[in-house]
Structure formats: C-alpha cells, structure tokens
C-alpha cells in the first residue's frame, strides 16, 4: 500500500498494493442442465466435490460446496458470467471455514471477491478484502483461483 504525495493542499491518493495470499484448486462435479431465468440468461449449478488451498496466507482442504453462476448472453454473441461460489472445509489448524465468492467476468477470465469465515490462526482473513481470479479448465472439471489481499484505506 502506498500514499502518493500531493501538492497544494490536495488529499493524498491511496494506491493499494495487492499481496498474494493463496491459490485454490477446486474439483467440479457434473453440472445440472442449465436453468432458464425469467429475466433472461441461465443459471448453471455445479457441485464442488473437493479441493485444496495453499499459500502463505491460508492452507486448507475444501470438502464441498456449490458454484451457481448466472450466464447472460449479449446481443453481439458475447457472454457475461456473474459468479456465485460457496465452499466449505477445514483449515490446516483444524478450524472449519466457509467462503462466499462473487463477481463478474466474460469468457474464461473473471474478477471476484471472497468473503471468508474462519477462526483459529486464520481468523484475520475475516477482516481482509480478498480479490480473486478464478479460471476453469476447458472440460469444466477443475477450477483454479489465485487470491490476493487488498489493503483498504485507514
């Protein structure tokens, strides 16, 4: 995190610097058939069957969860995906955790935010703004997620 100097009485500009926290590897099960939505688009429901999380800020085993993105088609043939992901498991110290991930993106790349509920030695994650970048393999059987803490102005 840095604050840029300003001149002539202007407020300082806060420029956050993301810090790498962890990477997750998530196994996806067979999705349900797409569910059409009245407002347009489709919801895709995919079970999370397990996975791992590792990095300097968090180590855990994902035991289950659910991905339920909404896919919207635009008039020009492109698709926008609203991500809604929920997972749970146990941290390396035995503490249970639950996370919610949501965001938006198009194609294979997305930007999301993770809200973490966890205790034990990883309890500080509950106070962090966690930015994530999920990617799903072509077969839609494995997702990888890179996660970063983003400091907020004090």
Secondary structure, 3 states (H helix, E strand, C coil): CEEECCCCCCCCEEECCCEEEEEEEEEECCCCCCEECCCCCEECCEEEEEEEEECCCCCEEEEEEEECCEEEECCCCCEEEEEEEEEEEEECCCCEEEEEEEEEEECCEEEEEEEEEECHHHHHHHHCCEEEEEEECCCCCEEEEEEEECCCCC
